[in-house]
Amino acid sequence: MNRLGCGCLVGCAGPLIAFIILCGGVGILAGSCAIAAEQVVPAPASISGIPPAYLVLYEQAAQRFGLQWQILAGVGQVETDHGHLDADCSPNYAGARGPMQFLPSTFAEAARLAGIASPNICDPADAIPAAAALLAHDGAPANWHAALLAYNPNPAYPDEVMTWANRYVMAVEVVWPLDGSITQGFGPTSVTLEPPLMYEGKSYPHFHPGIDIASPIGTPVRAMAAGKVVFAGRDTSGAVVVEIEHLPNVVSLYGHLQDPPAAKVGDAVVTGQVLGDVGVTGVTTGPHLHFAIYEAGVPVDPLTVLPPKG
């Protein structure tokens, strides 16, 4: 399906997702583990400190089992600093091994819950979804405190994990995909090249589902926020497009890029990472970036998400 607006001639005329990622995320995390409201959240931890492969595995496993990936990443941080503290997969004093520190018997059960055939306790691709499955089996996300205590009976463990989880939530950054003038805004338009759209219960004959940012050909285009590339290639109009999933059902789209884009499907990207360069691919009469954000398939005005300029 072509979701790319056709754009217009160059020279023509805190936020929803931030609340989803930051305020909403913190509320979910704090409420789930009954952290006291007055607790001070430490300085943000950089999500770039999580190995990209681990970040993708945390997000995928969390989505599969209906969990918050930041909490799953908190478990990985506390257990082995995302595999860094157990690089050789040697058993610890209690016999636990692997990036998520399982006892072999517990791992076998967790892998069964996750439906993993021939599981490898040392492989994060097996250990992370196994951990997610076990946490979900033990009560998460409805009762994270109980689930985390079942994972590790140390009374301090839930708060330690949730402290890291809140730091990961607070570390999320949102940046502009590139600098330039907005040549077409979000919403109903008289530009007849734009498709019709039913938006907020009203039908519009022409609707621009994003914003167009004019910039010279070859200008690098950056990822709005960290996430996973779920599409990279040409859409039905011929435009080169990259799409990034930041949270389940939250996607940002970057259109009219030069061919080929720098990003490819499956890439874990960090905030500000270059995805490609401004081009003139698809239906367009001048070099610009078509930038859009979708939540559950519904377009969101990017200006309600991006930080204020200046």
Buried (B, 14 or more C-beta within 10 A) or exposed (E): EBBBBBBBBBEEEEBBBBBBBBEBBBEBBBEBBEBEEEEEBEEBBEBBEBBBBBBBBBBBBBBBBEBBBBBBBBBBBBBBBBBEEBEEBEBEEEEBBBBBBBBEEBBBBBBBBBEBEEBBBBBBBBBBBBBBBBBBBBBBBEBBBBBBBBBBEEEEBBBBBBBBBBBBBBBBBBEBBBEBEBBBBBBBBEBEBBBEBEBEEEEBEBBBBBBBBBBEEEBBBBBBBBBBBEBBBBBEBBBBBBBBBBBEEBBBBBBBBBEEBBBEEEBBBBBBBBBBBBBBBBBBEBBBBBBBBBBEEEBBBBBBBBEEEE
